[in-house]
Each structure stands twice: as C-alpha cells, then as structure tokens.
C-alpha cells in the first residue's frame, strides 16, 4: 500500500510539473503570437465594440477559432496542474483538520470538567468538585455521609475500574450515572445537563489524560484488546485418555 501511494504521488507530481511547463509555453505563445503593438497603435482612439464591424469569415475560420482553441488548451493545462496539486495536498490537510477538531474537543472537555464560572467558564459543570483537583479522586457527601469518589485519570485502566471495559461503558456511566452512588446522569436523554457533543468532549479529554497515565496494555479506551481474557492452552491428550472421558 505504501509503494502504491508513493507511486501515485510521484505520478501526480510528474503530471503537475509537465502541465505547468505546457501551461507557461501556451500562455507565452498566445501572448506573443499577435506581435507587439507599436506606440501609434496604442495611442489610437478605441472604437466602442458596438460600433465596430464584426470579424470577417476568414478570421472566424482561422485566427479567432485558433485563439479560442488555444485558450481552451490553456484551461485544460491549468486543471492538469491544479487537480494533482490539490489532490496531493488533501491527505495532509484532512489529517491536520482532524487533529484540530480533536484538540478543540479535548480543550472543551477540560473546561467542562472545571467549575462553572459565568465570566470565565460558563460551560463548566464542575466534575472536579467531586472527583478532586485534576480528577485525582476526592470525597463528597452522599446520604448524609462522606463518600469516596474515584479518580478519573486512570478510568481507562481495567485493573482499577473493572466496570469500564470500553469507551462505550465510559459513555454509559457519564450519560446514565450510577444508582446508589453520588454519580448522577449527565445526558439530556436521562434528564441530565449535557448534550451529546459535550459528553463526547469530556470523553475525549478523559482519554487524553489516560493515555499518559495508563499503560497501553491496560487502557481499554485506546486498546480494544486490553482486558480481554487470554485463551487457555488446549489440553494435550495422553495415550491412556479416552475421547469420551469426562474431565
């Protein structure tokens, strides 16, 4: 696939270069084929186009027709250059745009987890109020008693949060909350305060902080195989064992 992509880019660059050379040659030819006007010709009084006679049949059959053909060739050469150049730049442009969207989403998610402040952070819901500064864990009151709230900087670690086995589980907890705990539902679908975009932003932020704190082999948010059970090795039959024997 890499060889094919490299060949395609090389071919596109070659086509663009050849098209550029042909475009410049055609433009120079069309600009100079009629010759340069003398100073007397440049000072001649221009007659309005509506008052000038139309071109002769000979001109229509030769020079004007050839000129139109020439500009048609220039237009084709222009697209020969522009289309490959535009096409070659699209993968990097799309990748950069996707990166900017993810970066913006992470920043919005970070601000959502911070306390609400009408002047500075009107969109904050204050996850840190319960989950602690930098989401390192904290304590809140629940049913009149102190209740330990888990950290979220390692929420993607299946060895720490056994109930989170995928990003879908993480989304479900945020959307629906957890019964019997201080964790409320946050999605508007469950009478919460956040829409789908805000929840996605929070999840992207949590994934970003978990990438640096949770090993890849334990991170269920970015590694679908993390936490999956390892198949037990097949038993090796012995000479005295029977295919119908019960274990």
PAGU-819268 format. One line per 2 residues: number of its first residue (from 1); their letters; for each residue x, y, z of N, C-alpha, C, O. Coordinates in steps of 0.02 Angstrom, whole numbers. Layout:
BEGIN
NUM) a) X Y Z X Y Z X Y Z X Y Z ~ ...;
This chain:
BEGIN
1) xx) 42 -60 0 0 0 0 43 63 0 28 112 -34 ~ 99 61 40 144 119 41 177 129 -26 185 186 -49;
3) xx) 197 73 -59 228 79 -125 179 108 -175 198 150 -216 ~ 116 86 -172 66 112 -218 53 186 -206 46 224 -254;
5) xx) 51 206 -142 40 276 -126 98 319 -150 89 374 -176 ~ 160 292 -141 219 329 -163 218 337 -238 235 390 -264;
7) xx) 200 283 -274 197 287 -347 144 338 -369 156 376 -415 ~ 88 337 -336 34 383 -355 55 456 -344 42 498 -386;
9) xx) 88 470 -288 111 538 -275 164 559 -326 164 615 -349 ~ 209 513 -343 261 527 -392 230 542 -460 250 589 -494;
11) xx) 181 500 -480 148 512 -544 111 578 -544 112 614 -594 ~ 78 594 -489 41 657 -485 88 717 -489 71 766 -522;
13) xx) 146 712 -457 195 767 -460 221 775 -530 231 832 -553 ~ 233 720 -565 258 724 -634 207 756 -680 224 799 -720;
15) xx) 144 735 -673 90 765 -714 84 840 -700 76 880 -746 ~ 89 859 -636 83 930 -618 141 970 -648 130 1025 -673;
17) xx) 202 943 -646 260 978 -673 255 986 -749 267 1040 -776 ~ 236 931 -783 228 935 -856 173 984 -874 180 1023 -922;
19) xx) 118 982 -837 63 1028 -851 84 1100 -842 63 1143 -881 ~ 125 1114 -789 147 1183 -777 190 1208 -835 182 1265 -857;
21) xx) 236 1165 -859 279 1186 -915 237 1200 -977 247 1250 -1010 ~ 190 1155 -993 147 1165 -1051 104 1227 -1044 91 1263 -1092;
23) xx) 80 1240 -983 39 1299 -970 79 1363 -983 53 1409 -1015 ~ 141 1366 -959 182 1425 -970 197 1434 -1044 194 1491 -1069;
25) xx) 213 1380 -1079 228 1386 -1151 167 1409 -1190 173 1451 -1234 ~ 109 1382 -1173 48 1402 -1209 31 1475 -1195 10 1511 -1241;
27) xx) 39 1497 -1133 24 1566 -1115 71 1614 -1152 49 1666 -1177 ~ 136 1597 -1156 184 1639 -1191 167 1642 -1266 170 1695 -1296;
29) xx) 148 1585 -1294 131 1583 -1365 71 1627 -1380 71 1666 -1427 ~ 19 1620 -1340 -42 1658 -1352 -31 1733 -1341 -62 1775 -1374;
31) xx) 13 1749 -1294 25 1820 -1280 67 1854 -1334 61 1914 -1344 ~ 108 1815 -1370 154 1846 -1419 137 1831 -1492 168 1859 -1536;
33) xx) 88 1788 -1504 75 1768 -1574 49 1825 -1616 60 1825 -1677 ~ 16 1874 -1586 -9 1930 -1625 42 1986 -1634 27 2035 -1668;
35) xx) 102 1979 -1604 152 2031 -1609 139 2086 -1559 85 2091 -1529 ~ 190 2129 -1551 183 2185 -1504 156 2246 -1541 174 2260 -1598;
37) xx) 113 2282 -1506 84 2342 -1537 134 2400 -1533 171 2406 -1485 ~ 134 2441 -1586 178 2499 -1588 147 2555 -1546 88 2553 -1531;
39) xx) 188 2606 -1527 160 2662 -1489 102 2696 -1525 55 2717 -1492 ~ 105 2701 -1593 50 2732 -1629 -14 2691 -1621 -69 2718 -1614;
41) xx) -7 2625 -1622 -66 2582 -1615 -95 2588 -1545 -156 2584 -1536 ~ -51 2596 -1495 -76 2602 -1426 -113 2667 -1415 -159 2671 -1374;
43) xx) -93 2721 -1452 -125 2786 -1445 -187 2794 -1487 -222 2844 -1482 ~ -202 2745 -1529 -260 2750 -1573 -323 2753 -1530 -329 2718 -1480;
45) xx) -370 2794 -1552 -433 2800 -1516 -472 2735 -1521 -482 2708 -1576 ~ -493 2711 -1463 -530 2649 -1463 -602 2661 -1485 -634 2709 -1462;
47) xx) -626 2619 -1529 -695 2623 -1553 -737 2576 -1512 -717 2518 -1502 ~ -795 2598 -1487 -838 2553 -1448 -852 2489 -1486 -861 2489 -1547;
49) xx) -854 2435 -1449 -864 2370 -1480 -930 2366 -1519 -935 2331 -1569 ~ -981 2403 -1495 -1046 2401 -1529 -1045 2436 -1597 -1090 2425 -1638;
51) xx) -993 2477 -1609 -989 2515 -1671 -938 2485 -1720 -932 2509 -1776 ~ -904 2435 -1699 -854 2405 -1743 -885 2349 -1784 -930 2315 -1760;
53) xx) -863 2339 -1845 -890 2284 -1886 -870 2217 -1857 -818 2211 -1824 ~ -909 2168 -1869 -894 2101 -1845 -835 2071 -1883 -816 2096 -1936;
55) xx) -807 2018 -1855 -749 1987 -1889 -769 1956 -1956 -825 1933 -1965 ~ -722 1957 -2000 -734 1927 -2066 -736 1851 -2060 -714 1821 -2011;
57) xx) -765 1821 -2112 -770 1748 -2111 -701 1715 -2107 -693 1663 -2075 ~ -653 1746 -2140 -586 1717 -2139 -557 1717 -2068 -525 1669 -2047;
59) xx) -571 1772 -2032 -548 1774 -1962 -584 1723 -1920 -554 1690 -1877 ~ -650 1717 -1932 -687 1668 -1892 -663 1598 -1904 -663 1556 -1859;
61) xx) -642 1585 -1965 -620 1517 -1983 -548 1504 -1964 -527 1446 -1961 ~ -509 1556 -1950 -438 1545 -1937 -417 1573 -1869 -415 1537 -1819;
63) xx) -401 1639 -1868 -368 1667 -1809 -410 1664 -1747 -386 1643 -1694 ~ -474 1685 -1750 -516 1685 -1690 -528 1614 -1666 -524 1600 -1606;
65) xx) -542 1569 -1713 -553 1500 -1694 -491 1470 -1662 -495 1433 -1613 ~ -433 1486 -1691 -371 1460 -1663 -358 1489 -1594 -332 1455 -1549;
67) xx) -375 1553 -1585 -365 1585 -1520 -409 1552 -1466 -386 1539 -1411 ~ -471 1538 -1484 -516 1505 -1437 -491 1435 -1420 -493 1413 -1363;
69) xx) -466 1400 -1472 -437 1334 -1459 -377 1340 -1412 -367 1298 -1368 ~ -336 1391 -1424 -276 1400 -1383 -294 1411 -1310 -264 1381 -1265;
71) xx) -344 1455 -1297 -364 1467 -1228 -397 1405 -1198 -392 1394 -1137 ~ -429 1365 -1240 -456 1302 -1215 -401 1255 -1191 -407 1221 -1140;
73) xx) -345 1254 -1230 -288 1213 -1210 -258 1239 -1145 -240 1199 -1101 ~ -254 1306 -1138 -228 1335 -1076 -271 1315 -1016 -245 1299 -963;
75) xx) -337 1316 -1025 -382 1297 -971 -372 1224 -952 -371 1207 -893 ~ -365 1181 -1002 -354 1110 -988 -288 1101 -950 -284 1062 -903;
77) xx) -236 1136 -972 -171 1131 -939 -175 1156 -867 -143 1129 -822 ~ -215 1208 -857 -223 1234 -788 -251 1181 -742 -227 1171 -687;
79) xx) -303 1146 -766 -333 1093 -724 -285 1034 -717 -287 999 -666 ~ -243 1022 -768 -193 969 -761 -145 984 -704 -120 937 -673;
81) xx) -133 1047 -691 -88 1066 -636 -126 1069 -570 -104 1042 -520 ~ -184 1103 -572 -220 1117 -509 -247 1053 -476 -242 1046 -416;
83) xx) -276 1008 -516 -307 949 -487 -256 904 -452 -267 884 -395 ~ -199 886 -484 -149 845 -448 -122 879 -386 -114 847 -334;
85) xx) -107 945 -391 -81 981 -333 -132 980 -276 -114 967 -218 ~ -195 994 -292 -247 993 -241 -255 923 -211 -262 916 -150;
87) xx) -254 873 -254 -263 804 -231 -206 781 -186 -217 749 -135 ~ -144 798 -205 -87 778 -165 -87 810 -96 -60 782 -49;
89) xx) -117 869 -91 -118 903 -26 -176 884 19 -176 903 78 ~ -224 847 -7 -283 831 33 -270 785 93 -297 798 146;
91) xx) -231 731 86 -220 688 145 -192 726 205 -217 719 261 ~ -141 767 194 -112 805 250 -161 857 275 -163 871 335;
93) xx) -199 888 229 -247 939 251 -303 908 292 -323 936 343 ~ -327 849 271 -379 815 309 -353 793 377 -388 798 428;
95) xx) -292 768 378 -263 746 442 -254 805 489 -268 799 549 ~ -232 861 463 -223 920 505 -290 945 532 -296 965 589;
97) xx) -342 943 488 -408 965 510 -436 920 565 -466 943 613 ~ -426 854 556 -450 807 607 -413 817 673 -443 813 727;
99) xx) -348 831 668 -310 845 729 -334 907 765 -337 909 826 ~ -351 959 726 -376 1021 757 -443 1009 791 -456 1035 845;
101) xx) -486 969 759 -551 955 788 -544 917 854 -578 931 903 ~ -498 868 855 -487 829 916 -458 874 971 -478 869 1029;
103) xx) -410 916 952 -379 961 1001 -431 1008 1031 -433 1019 1091 ~ -474 1036 989 -526 1081 1013 -575 1043 1058 -597 1070 1109;
105) xx) -592 981 1040 -638 942 1081 -608 928 1149 -643 933 1200 ~ -544 911 1152 -511 897 1216 -511 960 1260 -523 956 1320;
107) xx) -497 1017 1230 -496 1079 1269 -565 1095 1296 -572 1116 1353 ~ -617 1085 1255 -685 1097 1279 -702 1049 1336 -733 1068 1385;
109) xx) -681 985 1328 -694 936 1380 -660 955 1445 -689 946 1499 ~ -600 980 1441 -564 1003 1501 -602 1059 1536 -610 1058 1597;
111) xx) -626 1107 1497 -662 1163 1527 -728 1140 1558 -751 1169 1607 ~ -760 1089 1528 -823 1064 1556 -811 1034 1625 -853 1040 1670;
113) xx) -755 1000 1635 -742 968 1700 -725 1019 1754 -727 1003 1813 ~ -708 1080 1734 -690 1131 1783 -754 1164 1812 -807 1158 1782;
115) xx) -747 1198 1869 -806 1230 1900 -837 1283 1854 -802 1314 1814 ~ -902 1291 1861 -937 1341 1821 -920 1411 1844 -918 1425 1904;
117) xx) -907 1454 1796 -893 1524 1811 -922 1565 1754 -898 1560 1697 ~ -972 1605 1768 -1006 1642 1716 -961 1687 1676 -972 1699 1617;
119) xx) -909 1714 1708 -864 1760 1674 -809 1725 1635 -791 1746 1580 ~ -783 1670 1662 -725 1637 1632 -744 1570 1600 -719 1554 1546;
121) xx) -787 1531 1633 -802 1464 1608 -877 1450 1617 -897 1410 1660 ~ -919 1482 1576 -991 1473 1584 -1015 1403 1568 -1070 1384 1588;
123) xx) -975 1363 1532 -996 1296 1513 -973 1242 1561 -985 1183 1549 ~ -939 1260 1615 -913 1210 1661 -968 1178 1702 -1016 1211 1723;
125) xx) -962 1113 1715 -1010 1078 1758 -978 1056 1824 -1013 1033 1869 ~ -911 1063 1829 -879 1052 1894 -868 980 1913 -882 961 1970;
127) xx) -844 938 1867 -828 869 1885 -776 866 1941 -776 821 1983 ~ -731 916 1942 -678 917 1993 -706 928 2063 -672 914 2112;
129) xx) -767 953 2068 -796 964 2134 -803 899 2172 -796 898 2234 ~ -817 844 2137 -823 778 2169 -761 735 2157 -738 701 2203;
131) xx) -735 737 2095 -680 692 2078 -612 721 2096 -560 690 2082 ~ -610 779 2127 -548 807 2152 -510 846 2100 -524 843 2040;
133) xx) -462 885 2124 -420 925 2079 -385 881 2029 -357 829 2048 ~ -386 901 1966 -356 863 1911 -385 792 1908 -353 746 1882;
135) xx) -445 784 1934 -482 721 1932 -442 664 1964 -444 607 1940 ~ -406 680 2017 -365 631 2052 -403 594 2106 -374 553 2142;
137) xx) -468 607 2113 -507 573 2165 -523 621 2221 -485 668 2235 ~ -580 610 2254 -599 654 2308 -652 623 2352 -663 562 2351;
139) xx) -686 666 2390 -738 643 2436 -797 692 2432 -786 752 2429 ~ -857 666 2434 -917 708 2434 -968 678 2482 -960 621 2504;
141) xx) -1019 716 2498 -1071 691 2542 -1124 655 2501 -1146 679 2449 ~ -1146 598 2526 -1199 560 2494 -1239 526 2548 -1213 488 2589;
143) xx) -1304 539 2548 -1349 512 2600 -1325 533 2669 -1331 495 2717 ~ -1298 594 2674 -1277 620 2738 -1211 595 2763 -1192 609 2820;
145) xx) -1175 557 2722 -1111 529 2744 -1057 543 2692 -1072 550 2633 ~ -994 548 2713 -940 556 2665 -936 495 2619 -942 438 2641;
147) xx) -927 509 2555 -925 455 2505 -862 465 2463 -853 517 2432 ~ -818 414 2461 -757 421 2420 -774 418 2346 -808 373 2323;
149) xx) -749 467 2309 -762 471 2236 -699 449 2199 -645 475 2214 ~ -704 403 2152 -644 376 2119 -610 428 2074 -642 475 2051;
151) xx) -546 419 2063 -510 462 2015 -530 446 1944 -556 392 1930 ~ -518 493 1899 -533 482 1828 -471 484 1784 -476 471 1724;
153) xx) -413 500 1812 -353 499 1771 -332 429 1752 -288 420 1710 ~ -363 378 1785 -349 308 1767 -414 270 1754 -417 209 1764;
155) xx) -466 306 1733 -531 274 1723 -529 222 1666 -572 179 1664 ~ -480 227 1621 -474 179 1566 -435 117 1585 -427 72 1544;
157) xx) -409 115 1646 -370 57 1669 -419 5 1696 -449 14 1748 ~ -425 -51 1660 -474 -102 1680 -455 -135 1746 -498 -165 1778;
159) xx) -392 -131 1766 -372 -161 1830 -392 -118 1889 -393 -141 1946 ~ -408 -54 1875 -430 -9 1928 -505 0 1927 -538 -1 1979;
161) xx) -533 9 1867 -605 17 1859 -631 -43 1820 -635 -42 1758 ~ -649 -95 1856 -669 -157 1823 -732 -150 1782 -743 -188 1735;
163) xx) -775 -101 1799 -839 -94 1763 -829 -60 1696 -874 -63 1654 ~ -772 -29 1684 -759 6 1620 -718 -41 1576 -658 -51 1588;
165) xx) -750 -69 1526 -716 -115 1481 -708 -87 1410 -677 -118 1367 ~ -736 -27 1398 -731 5 1333 -752 78 1339 -776 99 1392;
167) xx) -743 114 1285 -766 184 1285 -841 187 1291 -868 234 1320 ~ -876 138 1264 -949 136 1269 -971 132 1343 -1020 163 1363;
169) xx) -935 92 1382 -951 88 1454 -940 155 1487 -979 176 1529 ~ -886 189 1468 -871 254 1497 -926 304 1479 -949 342 1521;
171) xx) -948 303 1416 -1002 347 1395 -1066 330 1433 -1102 376 1454 ~ -1081 266 1442 -1142 247 1477 -1144 272 1548 -1196 294 1572;
173) xx) -1087 268 1583 -1085 292 1652 -1097 367 1655 -1133 392 1698 ~ -1066 404 1608 -1075 477 1609 -1146 495 1590 -1176 539 1621;
175) xx) -1173 461 1541 -1241 478 1520 -1294 459 1573 -1338 500 1588 ~ -1289 400 1601 -1342 374 1643 -1327 379 1718 -1373 374 1759;
177) xx) -1264 390 1736 -1247 392 1806 -1244 321 1835 -1247 272 1799 ~ -1238 318 1901 -1236 253 1935 -1282 256 1995 -1276 298 2039;
179) xx) -1329 210 1995 -1377 207 2050 -1341 189 2115 -1295 149 2115 ~ -1363 220 2170 -1333 205 2235 -1268 239 2248 -1234 224 2297;
181) xx) -1249 287 2204 -1187 324 2212 -1202 398 2199 -1256 415 2175 ~ -1155 443 2215 -1166 514 2201 -1164 532 2127 -1177 589 2108;
183) xx) -1146 483 2084 -1139 497 2012 -1208 504 1980 -1244 454 1974 ~ -1228 565 1959 -1293 574 1928 -1289 562 1853 -1235 553 1825;
185) xx) -1346 561 1820 -1347 557 1747 -1333 627 1720 -1359 677 1745 ~ -1291 630 1667 -1272 694 1639 -1302 706 1570 -1301 763 1546;
187) xx) -1327 655 1538 -1353 664 1470 -1424 692 1473 -1463 676 1517 ~ -1440 735 1424 -1508 762 1420 -1558 706 1406 -1618 714 1420;
189) xx) -1533 650 1378 -1578 593 1366 -1601 561 1432 -1652 526 1433 ~ -1565 574 1485 -1582 547 1551 -1591 603 1602 -1573 597 1660;
191) xx) -1620 658 1578 -1634 716 1619 -1571 748 1648 -1571 776 1703 ~ -1516 742 1611 -1454 773 1632 -1445 843 1602 -1492 871 1574;
193) xx) -1385 869 1608 -1372 938 1588 -1330 945 1525 -1322 1000 1500 ~ -1302 889 1498 -1256 894 1442 -1285 861 1379 -1318 809 1383;
195) xx) -1270 892 1322 -1291 861 1259 -1237 812 1236 -1185 803 1268 ~ -1250 779 1179 -1204 727 1155 -1134 755 1140 -1085 722 1154;
197) xx) -1131 815 1112 -1065 844 1096 -1025 857 1159 -965 844 1160 ~ -1057 883 1210 -1021 897 1273 -996 832 1304 -940 830 1330;
199) xx) -1036 780 1302 -1014 716 1330 -956 688 1290 -908 661 1318 ~ -959 693 1223 -903 671 1182 -840 711 1197 -785 683 1198;
201) xx) -847 775 1210 -789 817 1227 -758 793 1293 -697 789 1298 ~ -800 779 1342 -774 755 1407 -738 688 1398 -685 677 1426;
203) xx) -768 644 1358 -736 578 1347 -669 587 1312 -620 554 1330 ~ -665 630 1262 -602 642 1228 -549 669 1276 -490 652 1273;
205) xx) -571 712 1322 -524 739 1372 -500 684 1419 -441 679 1434 ~ -546 642 1442 -527 587 1487 -479 539 1452 -431 515 1482;
207) xx) -493 524 1388 -448 479 1351 -379 511 1345 -328 476 1351 ~ -376 576 1334 -311 609 1325 -270 607 1389 -209 597 1386;
209) xx) -301 616 1447 -262 614 1509 -246 542 1530 -199 530 1568 ~ -285 494 1506 -271 424 1522 -216 395 1479 -183 347 1498;
211) xx) -205 425 1420 -153 400 1375 -84 405 1407 -41 363 1396 ~ -74 457 1448 -8 467 1480 -2 433 1547 54 426 1573;
213) xx) -57 411 1576 -54 383 1644 -72 309 1646 -59 276 1697 ~ -100 281 1593 -120 211 1592 -81 175 1537 -83 196 1480;
215) xx) -47 120 1554 -10 82 1502 -57 58 1447 -116 45 1459 ~ -30 53 1387 -71 35 1329 -104 -33 1339 -162 -42 1319;
217) xx) -69 -81 1369 -97 -148 1376 -154 -151 1427 -189 -202 1431 ~ -163 -97 1465 -217 -95 1514 -270 -42 1496 -321 -36 1530;
219) xx) -257 -4 1443 -300 52 1426 -356 30 1379 -345 23 1318 ~ -415 18 1406 -471 -6 1365 -499 48 1320 -537 33 1274;
221) xx) -482 110 1332 -509 165 1291 -474 170 1223 -505 192 1175 ~ -411 150 1219 -374 154 1156 -351 86 1132 -325 80 1076;
223) xx) -359 35 1173 -337 -32 1155 -395 -80 1166 -406 -103 1222 ~ -432 -97 1113 -490 -141 1121 -473 -209 1149 -516 -243 1178;
225) xx) -410 -231 1142 -391 -297 1166 -371 -297 1240 -360 -349 1270 ~ -365 -237 1269 -346 -234 1340 -401 -266 1383 -460 -253 1374;
227) xx) -379 -307 1430 -427 -338 1475 -463 -398 1447 -501 -430 1483 ~ -451 -415 1383 -484 -474 1355 -452 -536 1384 -391 -539 1391;
229) xx) -492 -586 1400 -464 -647 1430 -418 -683 1381 -432 -687 1322 ~ -364 -708 1407 -317 -747 1366 -341 -819 1361 -351 -851 1412;
231) xx) -350 -845 1300 -374 -914 1294 -328 -963 1328 -267 -959 1323 ~ -359 -1011 1364 -319 -1062 1398 -290 -1109 1346 -322 -1124 1296;
233) xx) -229 -1133 1357 -199 -1180 1308 -239 -1244 1304 -265 -1268 1354 ~ -243 -1272 1245 -281 -1334 1234 -246 -1391 1271 -185 -1397 1272;
235) xx) -288 -1434 1301 -261 -1492 1337 -229 -1541 1288 -256 -1552 1233 ~ -173 -1571 1308 -139 -1620 1266 -162 -1690 1285 -149 -1711 1342;
237) xx) -196 -1726 1241 -220 -1793 1259 -162 -1841 1272 -110 -1838 1238 ~ -171 -1884 1320 -121 -1935 1335 -142 -2001 1305 -199 -2008 1283;
239) xx) -96 -2048 1303 -110 -2113 1272 -165 -2150 1310 -202 -2189 1280 ~ -170 -2138 1377 -218 -2176 1415 -286 -2143 1419 -334 -2173 1443;
241) xx) -290 -2079 1396 -354 -2044 1400 -400 -2066 1344 -378 -2085 1290 ~ -465 -2063 1358 -515 -2083 1309 -550 -2021 1283 -562 -1975 1322;
243) xx) -567 -2017 1218 -602 -1959 1191 -668 -1947 1227 -690 -1889 1229 ~ -699 -1996 1256 -762 -1989 1289 -756 -1977 1364 -806 -1971 1399;
245) xx) -694 -1974 1389 -684 -1967 1461 -703 -1898 1483 -689 -1849 1448 ~ -736 -1892 1540 -756 -1829 1569 -696 -1799 1606 -657 -1837 1636;
247) x) -687 -1733 1606 -631 -1704 1641 -639 -1713 1717 -596 -1691 1755;
